[in-house]
Amino acid sequence: MKRRTITFSLIALAAFSLVVATTRMAKPPTVAPCSDAWFVYIEKEYDASPSDEEGHGPDFGDPSWFSSFEYQAGIPNTSGRLPDQRCLAIQQQLERRTIVVSRLFGAITLWR
C-alpha cells in the first residue's frame, strides 16, 4: 500500500509539473485595438487562432475571427457590434480578466 501511495504521489507531481511548465499568464495588448499588430499579438499571446494547421481561416476583423477568439478566451460574445466596437470590447475584457494560457488546455479565464 505504501509503495502505491508513493507511486501515485510521483505521478501526480509529474503531471502537476508538466501543467505548470507549459502554462503562462497572458498580458493584454498595449497596441491600438483593431490594428494589425493588435490582432497578431492576440493570436500569439493567447495562443488562439481560428486558422487550421495550414493557416486557412478568417481574416482579422472578420465576424468569425472575433467569435472564435471570444470563445477560445472564454469571454462574452460581442456579435452584433461593429468591428471597432468588438475590438474595444475584447480589449476591455482582456484588461479586466486574468487569463492563463496552457499549451495543453488553451486559454483559461481564472478571474473576471
C-alpha angles and dihedrals in degrees: 000000000000091000090052091051092051092047092049091048092052092049091048091049091050092049092048091048091051092052093047093046092053098043130086137169113254119226123215116250118267095197124091113289114252094021118126088248090055093053093045091048093050094050092048101039096044094036087229120136126158089208125104124236091279093054096254114141145102121319121250109281094022113134091241091052090056094046092048094050093045090052094047093047094045095238127135118280113251099192114149093047128102116261094256090050091049091052092051092047092050091046090052092049092049091050092049099047137065108227125181121198121213124188086215101046107018125226116352123187109220103173131019 
